[in-house]
Amino acid sequence: MRKGDGLNFPALWHSYGRIVLALCIMALAVHDVFGTHGYLAMRRTKQEIEKVQKDIERLNKENAELREEVQALRTDPNKIEAIARDGLGLAKPGEVIIKIPQSQQSDKTSLRETVAH
């Protein structure tokens, strides 16, 4: 083998080394931005975490309100009476319940709003 027949690695590196290095750096940069654990994936995950935390806060607030309502139902006879009257249509002895059809109620409500303005 003569010296001129083989590949001259230093000459190839000098010619193409910077291009190969630049391509490797570009590939790493693209991977850091668009990869499975890249910047965009991290942003998406962060947004999902914030959404879940807001949902948890909302649900905790709703749970607290429901606990208060349960406590009121256990201890407040007026609350139970209001539910019995409104929800079940019950009345005390001697009271008469008058039910107005829904269409007439909406007509009276719109009439009241018109008179109020």
C-alpha positions as CSV (number, residue, x, y, z in Angstrom):
1,M,0.0,0.0,0.0
2,R,1.2,3.4,-0.8
3,K,0.6,6.5,1.2
4,G,-1.6,8.1,-1.4
5,D,-4.0,5.1,-1.8
6,G,-5.7,5.1,1.6
7,L,-8.1,7.6,3.1
8,N,-6.4,10.6,4.6
9,F,-8.4,11.1,7.8
10,P,-6.9,14.5,8.8
11,A,-7.6,15.9,5.3
12,L,-11.2,14.6,5.4
13,W,-11.7,15.9,8.9
14,H,-10.4,19.3,7.8
15,S,-12.8,19.3,4.9
16,Y,-15.9,17.9,6.4
17,G,-15.3,18.0,10.1
18,R,-17.0,21.4,10.7
19,I,-20.0,20.3,8.6
20,V,-20.4,17.0,10.6
21,L,-19.9,18.9,13.9
22,A,-22.5,21.5,12.9
23,L,-25.0,18.8,11.9
24,C,-24.5,17.0,15.2
25,I,-25.1,20.3,17.1
26,M,-28.2,21.0,15.0
27,A,-29.5,17.4,15.7
28,L,-29.0,17.9,19.4
29,A,-30.7,21.3,19.3
30,V,-33.7,19.9,17.4
31,H,-33.9,17.0,19.8
32,D,-33.8,19.3,22.8
33,V,-36.7,21.4,21.5
34,F,-38.9,18.7,19.8
35,G,-37.8,15.5,21.5
36,T,-39.9,13.4,23.9
37,H,-38.4,15.2,26.8
38,G,-37.7,18.4,25.0
39,Y,-38.8,22.0,25.7
40,L,-42.2,21.7,24.0
41,A,-43.0,18.5,25.9
42,M,-42.0,20.1,29.2
43,R,-44.2,23.1,28.4
44,R,-47.2,20.8,27.6
45,T,-46.6,18.9,30.8
46,K,-46.4,22.1,32.8
47,Q,-49.7,23.3,31.4
48,E,-51.3,19.9,32.2
49,I,-50.1,20.1,35.8
50,E,-51.5,23.7,36.2
51,K,-54.8,22.5,34.8
52,V,-55.0,19.6,37.1
53,Q,-54.1,21.8,40.1
54,K,-56.9,24.2,39.2
55,D,-59.3,21.2,39.0
56,I,-58.1,20.0,42.4
57,E,-58.7,23.5,43.9
58,R,-62.2,23.6,42.3
59,L,-63.0,20.2,43.6
60,N,-61.7,20.9,47.1
61,K,-63.9,24.0,47.2
62,E,-66.9,22.0,46.0
63,N,-66.2,19.4,48.6
64,A,-66.1,22.0,51.3
65,E,-69.5,23.4,50.2
66,L,-71.0,19.9,50.1
67,R,-69.6,19.2,53.6
68,E,-71.2,22.4,54.9
69,E,-74.5,21.4,53.2
70,V,-74.4,18.0,54.8
71,Q,-73.7,19.5,58.2
72,A,-76.6,21.9,57.8
73,L,-78.9,19.0,56.8
74,R,-77.8,17.1,59.9
75,T,-78.3,20.0,62.3
76,D,-80.6,22.7,60.9
77,P,-84.3,21.8,60.9
78,N,-85.1,24.9,58.8
79,K,-82.9,23.6,56.0
80,I,-84.7,20.2,56.0
81,E,-88.1,22.0,56.1
82,A,-87.1,24.2,53.1
83,I,-86.1,21.1,51.1
84,A,-89.3,19.3,52.1
85,R,-91.4,22.3,51.0
86,D,-89.6,23.2,47.8
87,G,-88.4,19.9,46.5
88,L,-91.2,17.6,47.7
89,G,-94.1,20.0,47.8
90,L,-94.9,19.3,51.4
91,A,-96.8,21.6,53.6
92,K,-97.5,22.1,57.3
93,P,-101.0,21.0,58.6
94,G,-103.6,23.6,57.6
95,E,-101.5,25.1,54.7
96,V,-102.6,25.0,51.1
97,I,-100.1,24.7,48.3
98,I,-101.0,26.5,45.1
99,K,-99.0,25.4,42.0
100,I,-98.8,27.8,39.1
101,P,-97.9,26.3,35.7
102,Q,-94.4,27.1,34.5
103,S,-95.6,29.1,31.4
104,Q,-97.7,31.4,33.6
105,Q,-94.8,31.9,36.0
106,S,-92.5,33.0,33.2
107,D,-95.2,35.4,31.9
108,K,-95.5,37.0,35.4
109,T,-91.7,37.2,35.7
110,S,-91.4,39.0,32.4
111,L,-94.3,41.3,33.3
112,R,-92.6,42.2,36.6
113,E,-89.3,42.9,34.9
114,T,-91.1,45.2,32.4
115,V,-92.8,47.1,35.2
116,A,-89.6,47.4,37.2
117,H,-87.8,49.1,34.3
